Amino acid sequence: MKKSILFLLACCSFGAMPIAHSADQVELRFAWWGGKARNQATLKALEAFEAKYPNIKVKAEYTGWDGFYSRLTTQINSNTEADVIQANWNWLTLLSKTGDGFYDLNKLAKPIGLDQFSPESLASTTVNGKVNAIPVSANVMLFYYNAATWKKAGVALPKTWDELLKAGPVFKEKLGDNYYPLILTEQDSLLLLNSYVYQGNQKPMVDEKARKLGWNHADLVEAFTFYRKLVDAHAVPDARTMASFGKGVAYEMKPWINGEWGGVYNWNVLYTAESQNLANPADLVMGPYPMREGAKDAGQFHKTALMLSISKNTRHPEEAATLINFLMSEKEGVIPVALERGVPLSKSGEKILRDAGLLTDDDPVISGLLQSASLPNKSKALPYLEDPQFGALFSSALQSIDYGKATIDQTATNFEEQANRILRRIMR
């Protein structure tokens, strides 16, 4: 089993690399997004970093997810971005189309510890031969359920899509209108429906060669129809209900904390943050991944979870590399953060957590990777599905259905027209 995990994490050689850094006092800016648990863990690691490297001070610039990307693009356009940046994998297609958007880490191979990462994992963050980022961890979309809530409803965790639909009326009858088997935030809806439809048609949602949607009108109608089935069955709350709780991270909202929302379809890397907000964190368990009858592929979205990049404008590349290596591969930086950014793709980082007993094969974060590996999962993760414009358009489409502004057929037509315009722009 351990060999399969190492394969999943795409790790190679380990061992700390010697770090070269300036003796002069310097200040680095480090920008990231995260919830309370990630933020506190990262701050603790930064304290340890400054203690070990007293000539380097780190200014922490952390926010929630909302608005982080727009703020980053504004800073990049004005050359005021932080020295070290936590980024999403798909942003490379937007911010570094030719590989020149970030510092080429090939130039910092030793201080940043490139040999901690396999060629396969580095390929996901390389553009035109230039390593634009360190891949932090692997990420897959999974179903996690509040076992206590499901037990209260007297329903077994769903193994099929039909069982998920059938759970909705039971939750409503036994627990009340405010209880739902599952919630879907904006991106989750897109990726869940992508998985559902792909299981049936085996077609990618975006045709990379044609630079347009790979789904036809019927495929889009199927996706939006299934979404409406979930809503009508009380399996998930509609867009209006979710909007009533305002902007913010779903697992920090009262219905999640109180157990009214019985599950979430989200990244395995978020398990720790999601579970810690429950009265009993152990209540959050991974559920089976539903498959349509006859499906040859799960259509599950799996990718490099997060990246750490260095600004192309930094005046302190060596020190920035030192910080990243510390967070990824040195004990004092790895232990405090543990699995807050997922299972490390750095083999040193993975070994440190295993030796400390913080990473085991039955950990929900890593068991998610194992579940994904056990599924027929050959579909390619397309970065365009995480493009902010594309995602916003998809969310708007679901809202138009929920608010009764358009029929499903009209919504599919409008989405197809506007999505193809967006794809032509971002795929140039």
HUDADA-V105106 format. One record per backbone hydrogen bond with DSSP energy under -0.5 kcal/mol. NH is the residue of the N-H (numbers start at 1). CO is the residue of the C=O. If there is no record, write none. Layout:
BEGIN
nh=NH co=CO
nh=NH co=CO
END
This chain:
BEGIN
nh=5 co=1
nh=6 co=2
nh=7 co=3
nh=8 co=4
nh=9 co=5
nh=10 co=6
nh=10 co=7
nh=11 co=6
nh=12 co=116
nh=26 co=55
nh=28 co=57
nh=30 co=59
nh=31 co=84
nh=32 co=61
nh=34 co=63
nh=39 co=35
nh=40 co=36
nh=41 co=37
nh=42 co=38
nh=43 co=39
nh=44 co=40
nh=45 co=41
nh=46 co=42
nh=47 co=43
nh=48 co=44
nh=49 co=45
nh=50 co=46
nh=51 co=47
nh=52 co=48
nh=53 co=49
nh=56 co=53
nh=57 co=26
nh=57 co=55
nh=59 co=28
nh=59 co=57
nh=60 co=58
nh=61 co=30
nh=63 co=32
nh=68 co=65
nh=69 co=65
nh=71 co=67
nh=72 co=68
nh=73 co=69
nh=74 co=70
nh=75 co=71
nh=76 co=72
nh=77 co=73
nh=78 co=74
nh=79 co=76
nh=80 co=75
nh=81 co=75
nh=83 co=29
nh=84 co=29
nh=85 co=309
nh=86 co=31
nh=87 co=85
nh=87 co=307
nh=89 co=305
nh=91 co=88
nh=92 co=89
nh=93 co=90
nh=94 co=91
nh=95 co=91
nh=96 co=92
nh=99 co=96
nh=103 co=310
nh=105 co=103
nh=105 co=131
nh=107 co=104
nh=108 co=105
nh=109 co=106
nh=112 co=108
nh=113 co=109
nh=113 co=110
nh=114 co=109
nh=116 co=113
nh=117 co=114
nh=118 co=10
nh=122 co=118
nh=123 co=119
nh=124 co=120
nh=124 co=121
nh=125 co=122
nh=126 co=123
nh=127 co=130
nh=130 co=127
nh=131 co=129
nh=132 co=125
nh=132 co=130
nh=133 co=125
nh=134 co=308
nh=135 co=133
nh=136 co=134
nh=136 co=306
nh=137 co=306
nh=138 co=343
nh=139 co=303
nh=141 co=301
nh=142 co=266
nh=144 co=142
nh=144 co=264
nh=145 co=285
nh=146 co=262
nh=147 co=145
nh=147 co=283
nh=150 co=146
nh=151 co=147
nh=152 co=148
nh=153 co=149
nh=154 co=150
nh=155 co=150
nh=164 co=160
nh=165 co=161
nh=166 co=162
nh=167 co=163
nh=168 co=164
nh=168 co=165
nh=169 co=165
nh=170 co=166
nh=171 co=167
nh=172 co=168
nh=173 co=169
nh=174 co=170
nh=175 co=171
nh=176 co=171
nh=176 co=172
nh=179 co=176
nh=180 co=260
nh=181 co=234
nh=182 co=235
nh=183 co=263
nh=189 co=185
nh=190 co=186
nh=191 co=187
nh=192 co=188
nh=193 co=189
nh=194 co=190
nh=195 co=191
nh=196 co=192
nh=197 co=193
nh=198 co=194
nh=199 co=195
nh=200 co=196
nh=200 co=197
nh=201 co=197
nh=202 co=198
nh=207 co=212
nh=208 co=206
nh=211 co=207
nh=212 co=207
nh=214 co=205
nh=215 co=205
nh=220 co=216
nh=221 co=217
nh=222 co=218
nh=223 co=219
nh=224 co=220
nh=225 co=221
nh=226 co=222
nh=227 co=223
nh=228 co=224
nh=229 co=225
nh=230 co=226
nh=231 co=227
nh=232 co=228
nh=233 co=229
nh=234 co=231
nh=235 co=230
nh=236 co=230
nh=237 co=182
nh=242 co=238
nh=243 co=239
nh=244 co=240
nh=245 co=242
nh=246 co=243
nh=252 co=249
nh=253 co=250
nh=256 co=253
nh=257 co=253
nh=258 co=254
nh=259 co=256
nh=260 co=255
nh=261 co=255
nh=262 co=180
nh=262 co=260
nh=264 co=144
nh=265 co=183
nh=266 co=142
nh=266 co=264
nh=268 co=140
nh=270 co=267
nh=271 co=268
nh=274 co=270
nh=275 co=271
nh=276 co=272
nh=277 co=273
nh=277 co=274
nh=278 co=275
nh=279 co=257
nh=283 co=280
nh=284 co=281
nh=285 co=145
nh=285 co=283
nh=287 co=143
nh=290 co=288
nh=291 co=159
nh=295 co=292
nh=298 co=376
nh=302 co=300
nh=303 co=139
nh=305 co=137
nh=307 co=87
nh=308 co=134
nh=309 co=85
nh=311 co=83
nh=312 co=101
nh=314 co=311
nh=320 co=316
nh=321 co=317
nh=322 co=318
nh=323 co=319
nh=324 co=320
nh=325 co=321
nh=326 co=322
nh=327 co=323
nh=328 co=324
nh=329 co=325
nh=330 co=325
nh=330 co=326
nh=333 co=330
nh=334 co=330
nh=335 co=331
nh=337 co=333
nh=338 co=334
nh=340 co=337
nh=342 co=339
nh=345 co=136
nh=347 co=116
nh=350 co=346
nh=351 co=347
nh=352 co=348
nh=353 co=349
nh=354 co=350
nh=355 co=351
nh=356 co=352
nh=357 co=354
nh=358 co=353
nh=359 co=353
nh=363 co=360
nh=367 co=363
nh=368 co=364
nh=369 co=365
nh=370 co=366
nh=371 co=367
nh=372 co=368
nh=373 co=369
nh=374 co=370
nh=375 co=371
nh=375 co=372
nh=377 co=375
nh=382 co=380
nh=383 co=381
nh=385 co=382
nh=386 co=383
nh=387 co=384
nh=391 co=387
nh=392 co=388
nh=393 co=389
nh=394 co=390
nh=395 co=391
nh=396 co=392
nh=397 co=393
nh=398 co=394
nh=399 co=395
nh=400 co=396
nh=401 co=397
nh=402 co=398
nh=403 co=399
nh=404 co=401
nh=405 co=400
nh=406 co=400
nh=411 co=407
nh=412 co=408
nh=413 co=409
nh=414 co=410
nh=415 co=411
nh=416 co=412
nh=417 co=413
nh=418 co=414
nh=419 co=415
nh=420 co=416
nh=421 co=417
nh=422 co=418
nh=423 co=419
nh=424 co=420
nh=425 co=421
nh=426 co=422
nh=427 co=423
nh=428 co=425
END
